[in-house]
Amino acid sequence: MKITVNGEQREVAGPTLTDALDELGYGGARVATALNEGFVPVPARGETALSDGDRLEILAPRQGG
């Protein structure tokens, strides 16, 4: 299915957010996720189904100040 990841069109096969994160190279990474502008907590990612056209934002924490 085609989804938008951080503003870029991507093709993913996995049906859940966890599957997509693994496919995109974020498996095990400490990131925050938002699907269609709604925050998705880590425990809910495996149960969060993706649909064609979804918008996913992946944010990594930053250090410094």
TIRO-2110 file (N, C-alpha, C; in Angstrom, 1 decimal):
// TIRO-2110
0.8, -1.2, 0.0, N, 1, A
0.0, 0.0, 0.0, CA, 1, A
0.9, 1.2, 0.0, C, 1, A
0.4, 2.3, -0.5, N, 2, A
1.1, 3.6, -0.5, CA, 2, A
0.7, 4.4, 0.6, C, 2, A
1.7, 4.9, 1.4, N, 3, A
1.4, 5.8, 2.5, CA, 3, A
2.4, 7.0, 2.4, C, 3, A
2.2, 8.0, 3.1, N, 4, A
3.1, 9.2, 3.1, CA, 4, A
3.9, 9.1, 4.4, C, 4, A
5.2, 9.0, 4.4, N, 5, A
6.0, 9.0, 5.6, CA, 5, A
6.9, 10.2, 5.6, C, 5, A
6.7, 11.0, 6.6, N, 6, A
7.4, 12.3, 6.8, CA, 6, A
7.4, 13.1, 5.5, C, 6, A
6.2, 13.1, 4.8, N, 7, A
6.1, 13.9, 3.6, CA, 7, A
6.5, 13.3, 2.3, C, 7, A
7.0, 12.0, 2.4, N, 8, A
7.5, 11.3, 1.2, CA, 8, A
6.6, 10.1, 0.9, C, 8, A
6.2, 9.9, -0.3, N, 9, A
5.4, 8.7, -0.6, CA, 9, A
6.3, 7.5, -0.5, C, 9, A
5.7, 6.5, 0.2, N, 10, A
6.5, 5.2, 0.3, CA, 10, A
5.5, 4.0, 0.1, C, 10, A
6.0, 2.9, -0.3, N, 11, A
5.3, 1.7, -0.5, CA, 11, A
5.6, 0.8, 0.7, C, 11, A
4.6, 0.3, 1.4, N, 12, A
4.8, -0.7, 2.5, CA, 12, A
3.9, -1.9, 2.3, C, 12, A
4.3, -3.0, 2.8, N, 13, A
3.5, -4.2, 2.6, CA, 13, A
2.8, -4.6, 4.0, C, 13, A
3.4, -4.2, 5.1, N, 14, A
2.9, -4.6, 6.4, CA, 14, A
1.6, -4.0, 6.7, C, 14, A
0.7, -4.8, 7.3, N, 15, A
-0.7, -4.3, 7.6, CA, 15, A
-0.8, -3.4, 8.8, C, 15, A
0.3, -3.4, 9.7, N, 16, A
0.2, -2.6, 10.9, CA, 16, A
1.3, -1.6, 11.0, C, 16, A
1.2, -0.7, 11.9, N, 17, A
2.2, 0.3, 12.1, CA, 17, A
3.6, -0.3, 12.5, C, 17, A
3.5, -1.3, 13.4, N, 18, A
4.8, -2.0, 13.8, CA, 18, A
5.5, -2.6, 12.5, C, 18, A
4.7, -3.3, 11.7, N, 19, A
5.2, -3.9, 10.5, CA, 19, A
5.9, -2.8, 9.6, C, 19, A
5.2, -1.7, 9.4, N, 20, A
5.7, -0.6, 8.6, CA, 20, A
7.0, 0.0, 9.1, C, 20, A
7.1, 0.2, 10.4, N, 21, A
8.3, 0.7, 11.1, CA, 21, A
9.4, -0.3, 10.8, C, 21, A
9.2, -1.6, 11.0, N, 22, A
10.2, -2.6, 10.7, CA, 22, A
10.7, -2.5, 9.3, C, 22, A
9.8, -2.4, 8.3, N, 23, A
10.1, -2.3, 6.9, CA, 23, A
10.9, -1.0, 6.6, C, 23, A
10.6, 0.0, 7.2, N, 24, A
11.2, 1.3, 7.0, CA, 24, A
12.6, 1.5, 7.7, C, 24, A
13.0, 0.5, 8.5, N, 25, A
14.2, 0.5, 9.2, CA, 25, A
14.2, 1.1, 10.6, C, 25, A
13.0, 1.3, 11.1, N, 26, A
12.8, 1.9, 12.5, CA, 26, A
12.5, 0.8, 13.5, C, 26, A
12.6, -0.5, 13.2, N, 27, A
12.3, -1.5, 14.2, CA, 27, A
13.2, -1.4, 15.3, C, 27, A
12.7, -1.3, 16.5, N, 28, A
13.5, -1.2, 17.7, CA, 28, A
14.0, 0.2, 18.1, C, 28, A
13.9, 1.1, 17.1, N, 29, A
14.3, 2.5, 17.4, CA, 29, A
13.4, 3.2, 18.3, C, 29, A
13.9, 4.1, 19.1, N, 30, A
13.1, 4.9, 20.0, CA, 30, A
12.6, 6.2, 19.3, C, 30, A
11.4, 6.0, 18.8, N, 31, A
10.8, 7.1, 18.0, CA, 31, A
9.4, 7.4, 18.5, C, 31, A
8.9, 8.5, 18.1, N, 32, A
7.4, 8.9, 18.4, CA, 32, A
6.8, 8.7, 17.0, C, 32, A
5.5, 8.3, 17.0, N, 33, A
4.8, 8.1, 15.8, CA, 33, A
3.4, 8.8, 15.8, C, 33, A
3.0, 9.4, 14.7, N, 34, A
1.7, 10.0, 14.6, CA, 34, A
1.1, 9.5, 13.2, C, 34, A
-0.1, 9.0, 13.3, N, 35, A
-0.8, 8.5, 12.1, CA, 35, A
-2.0, 9.4, 11.9, C, 35, A
-2.0, 10.0, 10.7, N, 36, A
-3.0, 10.9, 10.3, CA, 36, A
-3.3, 12.0, 11.4, C, 36, A
-2.1, 12.5, 11.9, N, 37, A
-2.1, 13.6, 12.8, CA, 37, A
-2.5, 13.2, 14.2, C, 37, A
-2.6, 11.9, 14.5, N, 38, A
-2.9, 11.5, 15.9, CA, 38, A
-1.8, 10.7, 16.5, C, 38, A
-1.3, 11.0, 17.7, N, 39, A
-0.2, 10.3, 18.3, CA, 39, A
-0.6, 8.8, 18.5, C, 39, A
0.4, 7.9, 18.2, N, 40, A
0.2, 6.5, 18.5, CA, 40, A
1.2, 6.0, 19.5, C, 40, A
0.8, 5.6, 20.7, N, 41, A
1.8, 5.2, 21.7, CA, 41, A
2.3, 3.8, 21.3, C, 41, A
3.5, 3.5, 21.8, N, 42, A
4.2, 2.3, 21.5, CA, 42, A
3.4, 1.0, 21.7, C, 42, A
2.7, 0.9, 22.8, N, 43, A
1.9, -0.4, 23.0, CA, 43, A
0.8, -0.6, 21.9, C, 43, A
0.3, 0.5, 21.3, N, 44, A
-0.8, 0.4, 20.3, CA, 44, A
-0.3, 0.2, 18.9, C, 44, A
0.9, 0.3, 18.6, N, 45, A
1.4, 0.2, 17.2, CA, 45, A
1.1, -1.2, 16.6, C, 45, A
1.2, -2.2, 17.3, N, 46, A
1.0, -3.6, 16.7, CA, 46, A
-0.5, -3.8, 16.4, C, 46, A
-1.4, -3.0, 17.0, N, 47, A
-2.8, -3.1, 16.7, CA, 47, A
-3.3, -2.0, 15.8, C, 47, A
-2.5, -1.1, 15.4, N, 48, A
-2.9, 0.0, 14.6, CA, 48, A
-2.7, -0.4, 13.1, C, 48, A
-3.9, -0.6, 12.4, N, 49, A
-3.9, -1.0, 11.0, CA, 49, A
-3.6, 0.2, 10.1, C, 49, A
-2.9, 0.0, 9.1, N, 50, A
-2.6, 1.0, 8.1, CA, 50, A
-3.6, 0.9, 6.9, C, 50, A
-3.9, 2.0, 6.2, N, 51, A
-4.7, 2.0, 5.0, CA, 51, A
-4.0, 2.8, 4.0, C, 51, A
-4.3, 2.4, 2.7, N, 52, A
-3.7, 3.2, 1.6, CA, 52, A
-4.0, 4.6, 1.8, C, 52, A
-3.0, 5.5, 1.6, N, 53, A
-3.2, 6.9, 1.7, CA, 53, A
-2.9, 7.5, 3.1, C, 53, A
-2.7, 6.7, 4.1, N, 54, A
-2.4, 7.2, 5.4, CA, 54, A
-1.2, 8.1, 5.4, C, 54, A
-1.1, 9.0, 6.4, N, 55, A
0.0, 9.9, 6.6, CA, 55, A
0.7, 9.5, 7.9, C, 55, A
1.9, 9.1, 7.9, N, 56, A
2.7, 8.7, 9.0, CA, 56, A
3.9, 9.7, 9.3, C, 56, A
4.0, 10.2, 10.5, N, 57, A
5.1, 11.0, 10.9, CA, 57, A
5.9, 10.2, 11.9, C, 57, A
7.2, 10.1, 11.7, N, 58, A
8.1, 9.4, 12.6, CA, 58, A
9.1, 10.5, 13.1, C, 58, A
9.2, 10.6, 14.4, N, 59, A
10.0, 11.7, 15.0, CA, 59, A
11.0, 11.0, 16.0, C, 59, A
12.3, 11.3, 15.8, N, 60, A
13.3, 10.8, 16.7, CA, 60, A
13.6, 11.9, 17.8, C, 60, A
13.9, 11.5, 19.0, N, 61, A
14.2, 12.5, 20.0, CA, 61, A
15.6, 13.2, 19.7, C, 61, A
15.7, 14.4, 20.1, N, 62, A
17.0, 15.2, 19.9, CA, 62, A
17.6, 15.5, 21.2, C, 62, A
18.9, 15.7, 21.2, N, 63, A
19.6, 16.1, 22.4, CA, 63, A
20.1, 17.5, 22.2, C, 63, A
20.4, 18.2, 23.2, N, 64, A
21.0, 19.5, 23.1, CA, 64, A
20.1, 20.6, 23.6, C, 64, A
20.5, 21.8, 23.3, N, 65, A
19.6, 22.9, 23.8, CA, 65, A
20.0, 24.2, 23.3, C, 65, A
END
